[in-house]
Amino acid sequence: MKNETVKLVVYVPETHADIVRKAIGEAGAGLVGDYKHCSFSVKGIGRYIPLETAHPTIGRIGKLEEVAEERIETVCYKKDLDKIIKAIKKVHPYEEVALDVYPLVLNPHETTYKNKL
């Protein structure tokens, strides 16, 4: 595909959600038709136990940590992923950024999905 698109999902503490969302949009993600900076968020609890070699921003080595987080979803061109992920890592507070990338069947950059399936 010429302009292959993906869904990008990143998990971030609620305290840093706005700055991560802004960085994602400024890096070029979130284009849907005639709109930019498009995203969807849902709140939840992230859990982890930092290992001995970790340098946790939040929490202590060997102790279960629970953090109020947001799952931020957006879309972008696959070719722009490296740039967008670098922008996320620049402002994200975690040492290890949890993110997922999913291929999309429909191109959200088009203004209509009509007759695409």
N, C-alpha and C positions, 0 to 999 in steps of 0.2 A: 504494500500500500504506500502511496505517495506521502500522505499525511496521516500516518498511523497515530491513533490517540489511545491514551491510557487513563485509568483512574488512579490517582495517587492518594494514599491514606497515610496520615501521620498522627501519632499520639503524643500529646504534649500536656504538661501541667497547666491547669486553668490559668495560673498566674502569667503564663507566657503565650497563651493562645492567640491573643490579638497581634502580638509582634510576629509570630510565626505565620499567621494568616496573611498579614501585610507583606511579609517577605515572599511568600508563595506567589501572591498576585503580582508583585513588582517584578518577579523573575519571569513572568509570562504565563503562569498557570491560571486556570479559571476562565478561559474564554469560551463562552457559549453563545453562539449566534452573534447578536449585536451587544452583548454584555461582557464585562470583564470583572475580575476579582470574584467570580462565582465560587461558592463553596457551601458545604453543609457540615454542621457540627452536631455532635451529641456528647453529653457528659457521662462519665463513668468513673470507675475506680481502677487504677493501674496498680499492679502488685509485683514486687520483685524482692530478691534477697541479694545484696551485693556480695560478690566473692572476694577473697583476700586481695586479689590484684586490682580490684575496682577502685575508682575514685568518685564515689557517688556525690552528686550535687545535693540530693535529698536522701536521708537515711544513713544507716551505719552498717559496717561490714558484718555479715552473718546474721543480721536481723531483718525479719520480714517487714517491708515498708508498704504502706498503702497511700496512694496519692490521688487526689481529685484531678482527673485529666479530661481533656477533650479529644475526641476522635475527629479530625478535620479531613473531609473528603473534597477532592477537586478533580478536574480533568486537565490534561495537557497533551501536547504533541510528544511522542516518544523521543524525538530528536532533541527536545529541550530538557529531558529528565536530569542529565548531569548538572546543568546550570541551576535548575530548580532545587535539586537535592543539596547542592553546595550552599544555596541561599538559606535553606532550612537549617543546615548544620551551623551556619554562621551565627544564628540567633537562638537556636534551641538550647535549653540549659543542660540537657542530659549528655553524659559521656557517650552513651550508645543510644542513637535515635531509632526508635521503633517505627518503621514505615513499611507499607505494602504497595505494590504496583500491580494492577490488573489490566489485561488487554480489554478493549471495548469493541463490540460488534458495530455499534452505531457511532457516527462521528458527531459529537456534541457541538463542534464548531460550525456545523451547518444549522441554519435557522429552523429547519423542520425535519422531523423523523419520518414523515409521510412516505409510504412505499419503500422503506429501506429494508424491511425484512422479507 
